[in-house]
Amino acid sequence: MNIPGASAFAALSRRIRTLIIGGVAFLVLLALALTMPVPYVVLTPGPTYNTLGADSQGNTIIVINGTKQNKTTGNLNMTTVDVTLQKQTVFDVFSAWLASDQVVVPRSSIYPPGESQHQVDTQNTQDFSESQDNAVAASSCELGYPHEFGVSSVLSSGPSYNKLKPADIFETLNGAKITTSKSLLTALSKISAGSTVQLGILREGKATTVSIKLAAPLKGRAGGSLGIEPGSVCQLPFAVDLGLGNQIGGPSAGMMFSLGIMDKVGKIDLTHGQFIAGTGTIDPSGNVGAIGGIQLKMIAARRAGATVFLAPAGNCSDVSGAIPKGLDVIKVDTLHHAVQDLQNLHAGKAVPHC
């Protein structure tokens, strides 16, 4: 017996079943897509550290031995960026894109192809250590200690790495007095690569001797090479020990380390009780270089309570339009200008902004 409308109902039921099955399949595929790992990492504002104080474990960040220290006030905070290490899904990345305080970047920009996470972390630790040495050297000259002939920089791939430091002052090479680049190059030209030399230096005001096995000569030169850049340097006549090496990496804390050293032992109060934060690489001559992640570092600084932020001049294009409310961002290109700008700010004078 035929029931009116039965065939139409059956056809409708098949369409409904097809839609339901299709919908379920779509939801399953969508769930898989959203939870599928993707080659991206998420950057977020990291912790800040007051170079005038202690870290989260209570360890003093800048330790001075051998001279009187000032009673400091205020803050000179270095800033950091956190990188998510766990694998990110499409959902994680999409959520981060929508957030105003997170940045999504290809994983390869943090961990280049062919390099393990351990290799990258090791390089970051090395860069941080070099930035500390540069900070000590730069602050030495800014504090007014005399210029002498010594180590301007050390090549990480050279034989002097981890043996010499920026601001080491030359005294002798195998007993012969060394006072200029000419006398150093003349002495090295007579010694073949592979030979071990005894280099007499001054470090932190104390004489010491370092044994170095010379590398191949530089192009156009005779004799072996130390793997350094010699030049005019200044040296603190006391010991400075900088911390945080096991907590952060990279070179971007250099400028803030220099300012922290100066505030602790110099004649100028750099903070006048203010909460100042900042970032920037530094070389032994005091030049401040651009860094990555400055937008997130400004957020981190403001959240920590900073009202003044020192930004490298090379980062001004990244700073524009991204300054958190309540943060005064000052543009700096050298350590000397950073010191002047902080004094002018306290005196109510004009300072350069990005």
Secondary structure as GFF3:
##gff-version 3
##sequence-region A 1 354
A	DSSP	alpha_helix	6	34	.	.	.	ID=ss1
A	DSSP	beta_strand	37	38	.	.	.	ID=ss2
A	DSSP	beta_strand	40	50	.	.	.	ID=ss3
A	DSSP	beta_strand	62	65	.	.	.	ID=ss4
A	DSSP	beta_strand	75	83	.	.	.	ID=ss5
A	DSSP	beta_strand	88	89	.	.	.	ID=ss6
A	DSSP	alpha_helix	90	98	.	.	.	ID=ss7
A	DSSP	beta_strand	103	106	.	.	.	ID=ss8
A	DSSP	alpha_helix	107	110	.	.	.	ID=ss9
A	DSSP	alpha_helix	117	142	.	.	.	ID=ss10
A	DSSP	beta_strand	148	154	.	.	.	ID=ss11
A	DSSP	beta_strand	169	173	.	.	.	ID=ss12
A	DSSP	beta_strand	176	177	.	.	.	ID=ss13
A	DSSP	alpha_helix	181	189	.	.	.	ID=ss14
A	DSSP	beta_strand	196	203	.	.	.	ID=ss15
A	DSSP	beta_strand	206	213	.	.	.	ID=ss16
A	DSSP	beta_strand	228	233	.	.	.	ID=ss17
A	DSSP	beta_strand	239	242	.	.	.	ID=ss18
A	DSSP	alpha_helix	254	265	.	.	.	ID=ss19
A	DSSP	beta_strand	275	278	.	.	.	ID=ss20
A	DSSP	beta_strand	281	282	.	.	.	ID=ss21
A	DSSP	beta_strand	288	289	.	.	.	ID=ss22
A	DSSP	alpha_helix	294	304	.	.	.	ID=ss23
A	DSSP	beta_strand	308	312	.	.	.	ID=ss24
A	DSSP	three_ten_helix	313	315	.	.	.	ID=ss25
A	DSSP	alpha_helix	316	319	.	.	.	ID=ss26
A	DSSP	beta_strand	328	332	.	.	.	ID=ss27
A	DSSP	alpha_helix	335	346	.	.	.	ID=ss28
###
